[in-house]
Amino acid sequence: MRRLPAPGLRRSVLLLREPARVLPRPAPLLPLLATLLALAALLHAAPGAPAAPGAPAAPAADNGEWSVEPAASGPGRRPYFYLSADPGTTLTDSVTVTNKTTAPMTFLLYAADAHNTPRDGGFAVRTRQERQRGVGAWAEPDRDRVTVPARSSVTVPYTLTVPEDAEPGDHPGALVALDERVAAGPGGAVGVGIQRAVGARVHLRVNGPAVPALAVEDVRYSADKPLVPGTGDSSALISYTLHNRGNVTLDPKVTLRAEGLFGRTLLARELTGVPGELLPRQKIRLTADWAGAPQLDRGEVTLTAAAGDVTGSGAVSFLAVPWLLAAALATAGAGALLRLWLRARRRAVRGG
């Protein structure tokens, strides 16, 4: 999950993959009809836990032109929706959309399920066209389109009905306000339309057994080393899949350990770039660089992920061999064997 710096405030990015409407364009650009643009909406609350009682009010999810946040209740503002319910329960709440511009704006208002992006683990939501199975299917605003006057706010109630057969655990999502306007793509490109959206996170916990589970899968090792040992720097790229097999959101930490021949420790460190919010049943593909990886060795790389009391690990063996040198040695060895064979053959002929 990417972090946007701000003094005293942590921000996270919510990717809204809403298909962009296509603007008029000449026929040669028809292949661009399939182009989709990922949209970003800022969520200003730190993930993973509700705001502490008495904590300062958190800003709304805001892109500078409009914001989306839970309707104010009690003494302070809520950074996001944090809900807990039994299966079969119906909850009601309200979301506030604020227009900060000097002209009216119209938004599509909808709920969507959240997921981790496969490549970097960022927090993202499903498109309106995708099938929704959690918050996106269970939450329904009183209206799906809202016009907000200039420099004004509109509050819309919504209902969230948890099915009787809902799986216990975390069901993350968002309430999204999508600007209906479509702008030209970067540089005025006519083949791509851009829509922007802002979403307020919904953290729903369905009561029942919490089953955390974590796995490290498909570990791979790819080396980049000089042809001749000692003539350049070597490195390795280690890739792996982090899989939340349980039903609750996890904050995993991953450590990397590499051992060479005879159990020698070559590397031991905690990895950076691991998302702090791995959603239930999600997989993400991550990589780690190893500068100065061995040029001549054999060993094993082990990745261990831990989140609270749960752990998971995966390993891959590696063989670091300078293949040019190995080929030269093999050629020299083959030549020596050939010479020995020829010598033995000549002796046999003379003896016959």
C-alpha positions, 0 to 999 in steps of 0.5 A, spaced: 500 500 500 503 506 497 504 511 503 503 519 501 507 523 506 503 528 510 506 531 517 503 527 522 498 524 518 498 517 514 494 516 507 493 510 503 491 510 496 484 506 494 484 504 486 478 505 483 478 501 476 472 504 473 472 503 466 472 510 462 467 512 457 470 513 450 470 520 447 469 521 440 476 519 436 478 517 429 477 510 426 485 508 427 484 509 434 478 504 435 483 499 438 483 503 444 476 502 446 478 497 450 483 501 454 481 502 462 484 507 466 485 506 474 482 512 478 485 514 485 481 516 491 485 518 497 483 515 504 486 519 509 485 514 515 490 509 517 488 502 516 487 496 520 483 499 526 478 504 528 480 511 531 481 511 538 476 514 543 478 522 544 483 522 538 483 528 533 478 528 528 480 525 521 479 528 515 475 526 510 477 522 503 478 528 499 481 529 492 481 537 493 475 538 489 470 533 493 470 529 499 467 523 502 466 521 509 461 518 514 456 522 516 458 526 523 455 522 529 457 524 536 463 529 538 467 527 533 468 525 525 469 518 523 475 517 519 471 511 515 466 506 517 467 501 522 462 496 523 460 490 526 454 485 525 451 478 526 449 474 520 442 476 518 443 483 521 441 490 518 445 496 519 443 503 517 448 509 516 449 515 512 455 518 508 456 525 506 459 528 499 462 535 499 463 539 493 468 544 494 468 547 487 464 553 485 459 549 480 454 543 482 457 536 481 453 530 480 456 523 482 454 516 481 454 513 489 455 506 490 458 500 494 464 496 492 468 490 495 475 491 496 481 487 494 489 487 494 492 489 487 496 483 485 502 486 484 504 491 490 498 489 495 495 496 494 488 497 497 483 497 491 475 496 490 471 492 484 468 496 478 461 497 478 461 492 473 464 486 477 460 481 481 460 484 488 460 478 494 461 482 500 460 490 502 458 491 495 452 487 494 450 488 501 450 496 502 445 500 498 445 507 498 438 510 498 439 513 491 445 512 486 446 519 483 447 525 487 447 532 485 451 537 490 451 544 489 457 548 489 461 549 496 455 544 499 454 537 502 449 532 501 448 526 506 445 520 503 443 514 508 444 507 506 442 500 508 447 494 509 444 487 510 448 482 512 446 475 509 444 469 514 449 465 511 455 471 511 462 468 512 465 470 519 470 475 519 472 481 515 469 484 509 472 490 507 469 495 502 468 502 500 462 507 499 464 511 492 462 517 489 464 517 482 464 524 478 460 523 472 464 527 467 469 524 463 475 528 461 480 527 455 486 522 457 493 525 458 496 530 453 489 531 450 488 524 448 482 522 444 482 515 445 482 514 453 476 518 457 478 519 465 473 519 470 475 520 478 472 518 484 473 518 491 471 513 496 470 512 504 472 505 506 468 500 510 471 496 515 465 490 516 467 485 521 461 479 521 461 476 528 463 469 528 470 465 529 476 469 527 481 464 523 487 467 521 492 464 516 498 466 512 502 462 507 508 464 503 508 460 496 511 460 489 518 462 491 523 463 485 530 465 485 533 469 479 541 471 479 544 476 475 552 475 475 558 476 471 560 471 466 567 471 470 567 471 477 570 477 480 569 481 474 563 485 476 557 485 481 552 480 482 545 480 484 539 476 485 531 477 485 527 473 489 520 473 488 514 470 492 506 470 493 504 472 500 497 469 501 492 471 506 488 464 507 484 466 513 478 470 514 481 476 517 485 482 515 493 481 517 499 486 517 504 481 515 512 482 516 516 478 512 524 476 513 529 473 508 534 468 510 539 465 505 544 460 507 550 457 503 554 451 503 555 448 510 549 452 513 553 459 512 548 465 513 549 469 507 543 474 508 538 475 514 534 481 514 526 484 514 523 486 508 521 492 506 515 494 501 510 489 504 503 492 505 501 493 512 494 491 510 493 484 507 485 483 506 482 476 507 483 471 501 487 475 497 494 474 494 499 479 492 506 478 488 512 481 491 519 481 490 526 482 494 533 484 491 539 481 494 545 485 492 552 482 492 548 475 491 554 469 491 557 468 485 559 461 486 555 457 492 549 452 493 544 454 498 537 455 500 533 462 501 527 462 506 522 467 506 518 467 513 511 471 514 508 473 521 502 476 523 500 476 530 501 469 532 500 466 525 506 464 520 508 461 514 514 460 510 517 458 503 523 456 500 527 455 494 534 452 493 539 456 488 546 454 485 550 459 483 555 457 478 559 462 473 557 458 467 563 461 462 568 458 467 564 452 468 564 451 460 571 452 460 573 447 465 568 442 462 571 443 455 578 442 459 576 436 462 573 433 456 580 434 452 584 431 458 579 425 457 580 425 450 587 425 450 587 419 455 583 415 451 587 416 445 593 414 449 590 408 451 588 406 444 595 407 441 598 403 447 593 397 445 594 398 438 602 397 439 601 391 444 596 388 439 
